[in-house]
Structure formats: structure tokens, C-alpha cells
Amino acid sequence: MENIFQPFPTFIYQNLIEEKVYTFIKKDINNFINNNRSEITTIPGWICNTKSTFSKKDINSKLLNINNLKKSIHFHIENYFKVWSFKQDLDYRIDDIWLNIAKKDEYQEEHNHFDNLFSGVIYIQTPPNSGNFEFINPLTAQAILMKNSNSFPFARSIKPIESMIMLFPSWMSHRVLPNNSLQDRISISFNIRAEYIN
């Protein structure tokens, strides 16, 4: 009997935030940008020129004060946790959150968020041709050897759309391709830490 299976699946969560809720989130994020423009800068240590509030905890704490944003993240994280079927209950928290703005030709180099459990992104503004999000196959060498296989690619490309939330294991390497639009690509990124409940 033929039996094809994946022994170690990696689950990626993708959904859209409810339209009414997203409308409030987008308005609040635009207000955040207007009130904190001087803090949205290039980040030392990043290769790319994408502007961000990464590692600016005082500024980013204001993002967590956006109630609809925080509630939406928690709602989708709880759905994502169910997929993994953890054997023990987890207590989790949003550990980091930051804003990203990519202007024309700006991108995000390959990286991961290795010291967290899960990471995520919410797209606030995604004009056409503003750059796909790509997951890099964790078995990079093997993917190169199987470069002609559609079932085992080097990277998986996802076209972002406004209001989309995506969640994934933090160890997964990923990148964002250059923004070929004349408009800004705007997103919110965040990390989730978790501890087992005894």
C-alpha cells in the first residue's frame, strides 16, 4: 500500500483580521506613525534600509496600548497554539513588537527570531508589487540538491495583503523582497515567548 506522509510538519498560520477591527487598527497605526515619525529609523546592525522601531521599547510599548491590535494578536495566537497540540499548557506573552516601513527598493534581509517560540507579522499597507514575504527552507543544503522539485523548494513566497496576519516558529528563517512600489509597505512584527505551566 502506497503511503506518503510528512514526518515533521511545520505549521504556518495565515488569516485575515476582521474587517471592522482592522479598520480601527489601521487608523491607530497611522496615528502612531504620525506621532512617532522621528523614532522610525534605520536600525544599526541591519543590512537593509527599511525603517523600523525595532528595539525601541519605550516607543513600542505604545503599540501594545492599541487595544484592538493586542486583542487580535492574542486571538490568532490562541488559534495557532491549538494546531501544535502542546502536551502541556503554556503561559505566553507578546515579548517584542515593532513597526516596519519599507520605501521603494527597501527590503528585509534573511533572518530569524531564534530565542522566541513564535513570531508574527500583520500587514497594514501593501500596495501592488511591494515585495513578497519568503520563508527559507530550513533544510537549505537539501533544498539546493533538490532544486528541481516543486514539492521541496528553497523558499516559499507569500504575497502579503492588507489585514493579513501570519504566525510561524521563530527559528524559521525568512526575508522580505524589495518594495517595487512607489508607496510604503507598512507592517507590524512581534515575538511570542512562552513558558510551560507546572
C-alpha positions as CSV (number, residue, x, y, z in Angstrom):
1,M,0.0,0.0,0.0
2,E,1.4,3.3,-1.0
3,N,1.8,5.7,1.9
4,I,3.2,9.2,1.6
5,F,3.5,11.3,4.7
6,Q,5.3,14.3,6.2
7,P,7.0,13.2,9.5
8,F,7.8,16.6,10.8
9,P,5.4,19.2,9.5
10,T,6.0,22.9,10.2
11,F,2.7,24.8,10.6
12,I,2.4,28.4,9.3
13,Y,-0.7,30.3,10.3
14,Q,-2.3,32.8,7.9
15,N,-5.6,34.6,8.3
16,L,-7.2,38.0,7.9
17,I,-8.2,40.2,10.8
18,E,-11.9,41.0,10.9
19,E,-12.5,44.0,8.6
20,K,-14.2,46.2,11.2
21,V,-11.4,45.6,13.7
22,Y,-8.7,46.1,11.1
23,T,-10.2,49.5,10.2
24,F,-9.6,50.6,13.8
25,I,-6.1,49.1,13.9
26,K,-5.0,50.8,10.7
27,K,-6.3,54.2,12.0
28,D,-4.4,53.7,15.2
29,I,-1.2,52.6,13.5
30,N,-1.3,55.7,11.2
31,N,-1.7,57.9,14.3
32,F,1.2,56.1,15.8
33,I,3.4,56.8,12.7
34,N,2.4,60.4,12.6
35,N,3.2,60.9,16.3
36,N,6.5,59.0,16.3
37,R,8.0,59.7,12.9
38,S,11.4,60.7,14.3
39,E,11.7,57.3,16.0
40,I,11.1,55.3,12.8
41,T,14.7,54.9,11.6
42,T,17.2,52.6,10.0
43,I,18.4,50.1,12.6
44,P,22.1,49.5,13.4
45,G,23.1,46.0,12.6
46,W,20.5,45.6,9.8
47,I,21.9,45.3,6.3
48,C,18.7,46.7,4.8
49,N,17.5,50.3,4.9
50,T,14.0,49.5,6.0
51,K,12.8,52.0,8.7
52,S,11.7,50.5,12.0
53,T,11.1,51.0,15.7
54,F,12.8,47.7,16.4
55,S,14.4,47.5,19.9
56,K,12.9,50.9,20.9
57,K,10.9,49.5,23.9
58,D,9.6,52.8,25.2
59,I,8.1,53.6,21.8
60,N,6.9,50.1,21.0
61,S,5.1,49.9,24.3
62,K,2.6,52.3,22.7
63,L,1.8,49.7,20.1
64,L,0.7,47.3,22.9
65,N,-1.6,50.0,24.2
66,I,-3.6,49.8,20.9
67,N,-6.3,47.6,22.3
68,N,-7.6,46.2,19.1
69,L,-4.1,45.3,17.9
70,K,-3.3,43.5,21.1
71,K,-6.6,41.6,21.2
72,S,-6.2,40.5,17.6
73,I,-2.8,39.1,18.2
74,H,-3.9,37.2,21.2
75,F,-7.0,35.8,19.4
76,H,-4.9,34.4,16.5
77,I,-2.1,33.2,18.7
78,E,-4.6,31.1,20.6
79,N,-5.9,29.6,17.4
80,Y,-2.3,28.9,16.3
81,F,-1.4,27.2,19.6
82,K,-4.2,24.7,19.1
83,V,-2.7,23.5,15.8
84,W,0.5,22.5,17.6
85,S,-1.3,20.3,20.2
86,F,1.2,21.0,23.0
87,K,1.1,18.3,25.6
88,Q,1.4,20.8,28.5
89,D,-0.4,24.2,29.0
90,L,1.7,27.2,28.1
91,D,1.7,30.7,29.5
92,Y,2.6,33.1,26.7
93,R,3.2,36.8,26.3
94,I,4.0,39.3,23.5
95,D,7.7,39.8,24.2
96,D,8.6,42.3,21.4
97,I,6.5,44.3,19.0
98,W,7.7,46.9,16.4
99,L,6.7,48.8,13.3
100,N,8.4,48.5,9.9
101,I,8.1,50.9,6.9
102,A,9.8,49.9,3.6
103,K,10.0,52.6,1.0
104,K,10.8,51.9,-2.7
105,D,13.6,49.4,-3.2
106,E,13.8,48.6,0.5
107,Y,13.8,45.1,1.7
108,Q,14.4,42.9,4.8
109,E,17.4,40.5,4.7
110,E,17.1,36.9,5.6
111,H,17.0,36.4,9.4
112,N,15.2,34.6,12.2
113,H,14.0,35.3,15.8
114,F,15.6,32.2,17.3
115,D,15.2,33.0,21.0
116,N,11.4,33.1,20.9
117,L,8.7,30.4,20.4
118,F,6.7,32.0,17.7
119,S,6.9,35.2,15.7
120,G,4.3,37.0,13.6
121,V,3.6,39.9,11.2
122,I,0.5,42.0,10.5
123,Y,0.3,43.9,7.2
124,I,-1.1,47.4,7.4
125,Q,-0.3,48.7,3.9
126,T,0.6,46.6,0.9
127,P,0.5,48.4,-2.4
128,P,0.9,46.2,-5.5
129,N,4.4,45.0,-6.1
130,S,5.5,46.0,-2.6
131,G,7.5,42.8,-2.0
132,N,6.6,39.2,-1.1
133,F,7.4,37.6,2.3
134,E,9.5,34.5,1.9
135,F,10.2,31.5,4.2
136,I,13.6,29.9,3.6
137,N,13.6,26.1,3.7
138,P,15.3,25.1,6.9
139,L,17.0,22.2,5.1
140,T,18.9,24.6,2.8
141,A,21.5,22.2,1.6
142,Q,19.0,19.5,0.8
143,A,16.8,22.1,-1.0
144,I,19.7,23.0,-3.2
145,L,20.2,19.3,-4.0
146,M,16.5,19.0,-4.9
147,K,16.4,22.3,-6.8
148,N,14.1,20.9,-9.5
149,S,11.4,19.8,-7.0
150,N,8.3,21.8,-6.8
151,S,7.4,20.0,-3.6
152,F,10.7,20.9,-1.8
153,P,11.6,24.4,-2.8
154,F,14.4,26.6,-1.5
155,A,11.9,29.2,-0.4
156,R,8.1,29.7,-0.1
157,S,6.9,33.0,-1.3
158,I,3.7,34.6,0.1
159,K,2.1,37.7,-1.3
160,P,1.0,39.9,1.6
161,I,-2.3,41.7,1.6
162,E,-3.7,44.3,4.0
163,S,-5.1,42.9,7.3
164,M,-3.3,39.6,6.9
165,I,-1.7,38.1,10.0
166,M,0.9,35.4,9.7
167,L,2.4,33.3,12.6
168,F,5.3,30.9,12.4
169,P,8.0,29.3,14.5
170,S,10.6,31.9,15.4
171,W,13.5,29.6,14.3
172,M,12.3,29.8,10.7
173,S,14.5,32.0,8.5
174,H,12.6,34.4,6.4
175,R,13.1,37.6,4.3
176,V,11.0,40.3,2.5
177,L,11.7,41.1,-1.1
178,P,12.3,44.7,-2.3
179,N,9.4,47.1,-2.4
180,N,9.0,47.9,-6.1
181,S,6.1,50.2,-5.5
182,L,6.2,54.0,-5.1
183,Q,4.2,53.7,-1.9
184,D,5.3,52.5,1.5
185,R,4.9,48.9,2.7
186,I,3.9,49.0,6.4
187,S,3.8,46.1,8.8
188,I,3.8,45.2,12.5
189,S,6.1,42.4,13.6
190,F,6.1,40.7,17.0
191,N,7.6,37.8,19.0
192,I,5.9,35.4,21.4
193,R,7.6,33.9,24.4
194,A,6.0,31.1,26.3
195,E,6.7,29.0,29.5
196,Y,5.2,25.7,30.5
197,I,2.7,25.9,33.3
198,N,3.5,23.3,36.0
